[in-house]
Amino acid sequence: VFTEVNSTLAQKFGEGTTIAGNFQELFLDVYEPVGDDDVEMRPVLILAFGGSFISGERADMAVICEAYARMGYVAVSIDYRLYDFPLVPFPTENAMKEVVIKSLSDMKAAIRYMREDAATENRFRIDSEQVFVGGVSAGAICAAHVAVIDESDEIDPFLLGLIEAE
């Protein structure tokens, strides 16, 4: 629908400690359609890149975000914390569970950031009632968990401890 896209890159939305104990700032990139000045609020898609929770970056989602912005959405590509220990020896199951939990926390922080912006200055003109999450590969796993896990779920005690620690 729209031919031009405006991008606002590297907006800090959070920070945290990686599984290896390193401090990491978290940023997101926002893509908006150009020429929809009549629309006051738009749906927002918050997307995460793939890479098996060990590699990738938010710029990997730029082409997809631009495509969604051309359709009239606000599309957001986010950072999330990855596994940052050496890959040899191979990561343990529990280590990877911890990395996934950290990614969920990061996506939720991006949602809170966008909703807080919508409730204040609303620079991106989003409708905070129309927030969608998605991604590619590991990013899709992260989004699926964010979308469906809630307080009513029975969660393994090990995972519950990780969630509460975040």
Secondary structure as UniProt FT lines:
FT   STRAND          5..17
FT   TURN            19..20
FT   STRAND          23..33
FT   TURN            37..38
FT   STRAND          42..48
FT   TURN            52..54
FT   HELIX           58..61
FT   HELIX           62..70
FT   TURN            71..72
FT   STRAND          74..78
FT   HELIX           93..119
FT   TURN            120..121
FT   TURN            123..124
FT   STRAND          126..135
FT   HELIX           138..148
FT   TURN            151..152
FT   HELIX           157..165
//
